[in-house]
C-alpha cells in the first residue's frame, strides 16, 4: 500500500482549516491536518476553527478536493488545563473525519512524571470517545525532551488509543539513533512529522527558532531519511515544515509542494532502494 502524505498546519501557519485543505490539494497531498486548539501564539488565524460554519466550510473543502482529514493539534499537557478543555476540539476533529490527535507535555517540574502520565491518560480517555488516537510527541525543548521520556509515559499509561509521534527534527536534536526507532512497538507509530535541518542546535533558543521558522526540505540537511523510511515503512508522512523565508518567497502552496516532493524522494515506494 502506498504511503499517505498529510500537510500539517505549521507548514502554512496563519491559514484557516478550509484554506489549508485547498493548499494541500493544490500541492498534491492526500490529507490535511488541523490546528483546532488555539495556542495563543502570534499569527494564528482570527477565527474559531470549531465554529459550526467553519466546520461546514472545511468539510465541503475536503469533499470537493477529495482529501481526508488526518490529525488535530495540540492537546498540551499543562498543569492548569484539564483534559476536558479539549473536548470541543476533539468533537470537531471527529466531525471532520480525523483519526489522530497530537499531545505533548509542557510542565516545568522534572519529577512530575506521574502527573504527566495521568493527564496523558485522561486525554486519551476523552479522545477515545471520539475515535481518536493520541500521539505523544517529544519536542526537544518540552518536558519530554527525548524518545525515552515519551516511551516511559506510554509504557505506564497503557491506553489502547495511544501512540508515539516521531518528529525527525526533534529526534535529531535530542541525539536519537536509528536503534531507538527500532525499539518502538509498531502499533504506536501512526505517523511521522518530517523535515530536515543542517544544525545540531543543542542551544534551546536556536532549537526553537529552527523548529518554528527555519526547517529545511528533506535531503537538504543531515537527517538520514532513507534509513527512517526503511525502519518505518507503514507510517503516514505528515509534513511539518515551517520556513518563514520560503513561505514569503514562494507562497504557501509552492512551499508545501516542494516540501512534499522532497519527502517523496525518500518515502515513496521504491525510493529507499534508489537512495541507498
C-alpha positions as CSV (number, residue, x, y, z in Angstrom):
1,X,0.0,0.0,0.0
2,X,1.4,3.4,-0.9
3,X,2.1,5.9,1.8
4,X,-0.3,8.7,2.7
5,X,1.0,12.2,2.9
6,X,-0.6,14.8,5.1
7,X,0.0,18.6,5.3
8,X,0.4,19.9,8.8
9,X,-0.8,23.4,9.8
10,X,2.6,24.7,10.8
11,X,3.9,24.3,7.3
12,X,1.4,27.0,6.3
13,X,0.8,28.9,9.5
14,X,-1.9,31.5,9.7
15,X,-4.4,29.9,7.4
16,X,-7.9,28.7,8.3
17,X,-8.7,24.9,8.2
18,X,-10.6,25.2,4.9
19,X,-7.7,27.2,3.4
20,X,-5.3,24.6,4.4
21,X,-7.4,21.9,2.6
22,X,-7.2,23.8,-0.6
23,X,-3.4,24.4,-0.2
24,X,-2.9,20.7,0.5
25,X,-5.0,19.7,-2.5
26,X,-3.2,22.1,-4.9
27,X,0.2,21.0,-3.6
28,X,-0.6,17.3,-4.1
29,X,-1.2,15.9,-0.6
30,X,-3.6,13.2,0.3
31,X,-4.7,14.6,3.7
32,X,-4.8,17.8,5.8
33,X,-4.1,18.2,9.5
34,X,-5.7,20.9,11.6
35,X,-4.9,23.2,14.5
36,X,-8.3,23.3,16.1
37,X,-6.9,24.2,19.5
38,X,-5.6,27.7,19.7
39,X,-2.2,28.0,21.2
40,X,-2.4,31.8,21.8
41,X,0.7,32.5,19.6
42,X,1.2,35.2,17.1
43,X,0.0,34.6,13.6
44,X,-2.9,32.2,14.3
45,X,-6.0,32.9,12.2
46,X,-8.5,35.2,13.8
47,X,-11.3,32.7,13.7
48,X,-12.9,29.9,15.8
49,X,-11.9,26.8,13.9
50,X,-14.5,24.7,15.7
51,X,-17.4,27.0,14.9
52,X,-20.3,25.3,13.0
53,X,-19.9,27.4,9.9
54,X,-16.1,26.8,9.8
55,X,-16.6,23.1,10.2
56,X,-19.2,23.1,7.4
57,X,-16.8,25.0,5.2
58,X,-13.9,22.7,5.9
59,X,-16.0,19.6,5.3
60,X,-17.1,21.0,2.0
61,X,-13.5,21.7,1.0
62,X,-12.4,18.1,2.0
63,X,-15.3,16.6,-0.1
64,X,-14.8,18.9,-3.1
65,X,-11.0,18.3,-3.2
66,X,-11.0,14.6,-2.4
67,X,-8.8,14.8,0.7
68,X,-9.1,13.2,4.1
69,X,-8.7,14.8,7.5
70,X,-5.8,13.3,9.4
71,X,-4.9,14.8,12.8
72,X,-5.8,17.6,15.2
73,X,-3.4,19.5,17.4
74,X,-2.3,20.3,20.1
75,X,-3.7,18.8,23.3
76,X,-0.9,20.1,25.6
77,X,-0.3,18.5,29.0
78,X,-0.4,21.6,31.2
79,X,-0.7,21.8,35.0
80,X,-3.7,24.1,34.9
81,X,-5.5,22.7,31.8
82,X,-7.8,19.7,32.4
83,X,-8.3,17.1,29.7
84,X,-11.9,18.3,29.3
85,X,-10.7,21.6,27.8
86,X,-10.0,19.6,24.6
87,X,-13.4,18.0,24.2
88,X,-14.8,20.7,21.8
89,X,-11.8,20.3,19.5
90,X,-11.9,16.5,19.6
91,X,-15.6,16.6,18.7
92,X,-14.9,18.9,15.8
93,X,-12.0,16.8,14.7
94,X,-14.2,13.7,14.6
95,X,-16.8,15.5,12.7
96,X,-14.2,16.4,10.0
97,X,-13.0,12.7,9.9
98,X,-9.7,12.9,11.8
99,X,-8.5,9.7,13.4
100,X,-5.4,11.1,15.1
101,X,-4.6,13.7,17.7
102,X,-1.3,15.2,19.0
103,X,-0.2,15.8,22.6
104,X,3.0,17.0,24.2
105,X,3.9,17.9,27.8
106,X,4.8,21.5,28.9
107,X,5.2,21.3,32.6
108,X,8.4,22.6,34.3
109,X,9.0,20.1,37.1
110,X,11.3,17.3,36.3
111,X,9.9,14.9,38.9
112,X,6.3,15.2,37.8
113,X,6.2,12.0,35.7
114,X,3.2,10.7,37.5
115,X,1.2,13.8,36.7
116,X,2.2,13.8,33.0
117,X,1.2,10.1,32.7
118,X,-2.1,10.7,34.5
119,X,-3.0,13.7,32.4
120,X,-2.0,12.0,29.2
121,X,-4.2,9.0,30.1
122,X,-7.1,11.4,30.7
123,X,-6.6,13.0,27.3
124,X,-6.5,9.5,25.7
125,X,-9.7,8.5,27.5
126,X,-11.5,11.6,26.3
127,X,-10.2,11.2,22.8
128,X,-11.4,7.6,22.7
129,X,-14.9,8.8,22.9
130,X,-14.4,10.5,19.5
131,X,-12.5,7.7,17.8
132,X,-9.1,9.4,18.1
133,X,-5.7,8.0,18.8
134,X,-3.5,10.4,20.8
135,X,0.1,10.5,19.7
136,X,2.6,11.8,22.2
137,X,5.4,14.0,20.8
138,X,8.7,14.9,22.4
139,X,9.8,18.3,21.3
140,X,13.4,18.8,22.3
141,X,12.6,21.9,24.4
142,X,9.5,20.5,26.1
143,X,9.0,18.5,29.3
144,X,9.5,15.2,27.4
145,X,12.8,16.0,25.7
146,X,13.8,12.6,24.3
147,X,12.2,9.4,22.9
148,X,12.9,7.6,26.2
149,X,10.9,10.1,28.2
150,X,7.9,9.7,25.9
151,X,8.2,5.9,25.8
152,X,8.2,5.9,29.6
153,X,4.9,7.7,29.7
154,X,3.4,5.4,27.1
155,X,4.5,2.3,29.0
156,X,2.9,3.5,32.2
157,X,-0.2,5.0,30.6
158,X,-1.1,1.8,28.8
159,X,-4.1,3.3,26.8
160,X,-5.3,1.3,23.8
161,X,-5.6,4.5,21.7
162,X,-2.1,5.9,22.4
163,X,0.8,6.4,20.0
164,X,4.3,8.0,19.7
165,X,4.8,10.9,17.3
166,X,8.3,11.0,16.0
167,X,9.3,14.3,14.5
168,X,12.5,13.9,12.5
169,X,13.8,17.3,13.6
170,X,13.3,16.7,17.4
171,X,14.7,13.2,17.1
172,X,17.8,14.7,15.6
173,X,18.1,17.5,18.1
174,X,17.9,15.0,21.0
175,X,20.6,12.8,19.6
176,X,18.2,10.0,18.7
177,X,19.5,6.9,16.9
178,X,18.0,4.5,14.4
179,X,18.3,1.8,17.1
180,X,15.9,3.9,19.2
181,X,13.2,3.8,16.5
182,X,13.7,0.0,16.1
183,X,12.6,-0.5,19.8
184,X,9.3,1.3,19.4
185,X,6.3,-1.0,19.1
186,X,5.0,-0.5,15.5
187,X,1.4,-0.3,16.8
188,X,2.4,3.0,18.4
189,X,3.8,4.7,15.3
190,X,0.9,6.0,13.3
191,X,2.7,8.9,11.5
192,X,5.9,10.9,11.4
193,X,6.5,14.6,11.3
194,X,9.0,15.1,8.5
195,X,11.5,17.9,7.9
196,X,15.3,18.4,7.7
197,X,18.0,20.6,9.3
198,X,21.7,21.2,8.9
199,X,22.1,22.1,12.6
200,X,22.7,20.1,15.7
201,X,21.3,23.0,17.6
202,X,21.5,22.0,21.2
203,X,21.0,25.5,22.3
204,X,17.4,25.9,23.3
205,X,16.8,29.3,21.7
206,X,18.3,28.1,18.4
207,X,16.2,24.9,18.5
208,X,13.1,26.9,19.0
209,X,13.9,29.3,16.1
210,X,14.6,26.4,13.7
211,X,11.6,24.4,14.8
212,X,9.2,27.4,14.3
213,X,10.7,29.3,11.4
214,X,13.6,27.6,9.6
215,X,13.1,23.9,8.9
216,X,14.5,22.5,5.6
217,X,13.2,20.2,2.9
218,X,14.1,16.5,3.3
219,X,17.5,16.0,1.7
220,X,18.8,19.5,2.2
221,X,20.3,18.8,5.6
222,X,21.8,16.0,7.6
223,X,18.9,13.7,8.7
224,X,19.0,10.2,7.3
225,X,15.6,9.9,5.7
226,X,16.3,6.7,3.7
227,X,17.1,4.9,6.9
228,X,14.0,6.3,8.7
229,X,11.8,5.3,5.7
230,X,13.2,1.8,5.8
231,X,12.7,1.5,9.5
232,X,9.1,2.7,9.5
233,X,7.6,1.5,6.2
234,X,4.0,1.9,7.1
235,X,3.8,5.2,8.9
236,X,1.9,8.1,7.4
237,X,4.2,11.0,6.4
238,X,3.0,14.3,7.7
239,X,4.9,17.3,6.5
240,X,5.5,19.8,9.3
241,X,8.0,22.2,7.8
242,X,7.6,25.9,8.8
243,X,10.1,28.1,7.0
244,X,9.2,31.7,7.1
245,X,11.6,32.8,4.4
246,X,10.4,30.3,1.8
247,X,6.7,30.8,2.6
248,X,7.3,34.5,2.0
249,X,9.2,33.9,-1.2
250,X,7.2,31.1,-2.7
251,X,3.8,31.3,-1.1
252,X,2.3,28.6,1.0
253,X,1.2,26.3,-1.9
254,X,4.5,26.2,-3.7
255,X,6.4,25.9,-0.4
256,X,4.1,22.9,0.6
257,X,4.5,21.4,-2.9
258,X,8.3,21.5,-2.7
259,X,8.3,20.0,0.8
260,X,6.1,17.1,-0.4
261,X,8.2,16.4,-3.5
262,X,11.4,16.4,-1.3
263,X,9.8,13.9,1.1
264,X,8.5,11.7,-1.6
265,X,12.1,11.1,-2.9
266,X,12.7,9.1,0.3
267,X,9.4,7.8,1.4
268,X,7.5,6.8,-1.8
269,X,7.6,3.1,-2.6
270,X,11.0,2.3,-4.2
271,X,12.6,5.5,-3.1
272,X,14.6,3.8,-0.3
273,X,16.3,1.4,-2.7
274,X,17.1,4.3,-5.1
275,X,18.6,6.4,-2.2
276,X,20.7,3.5,-0.8
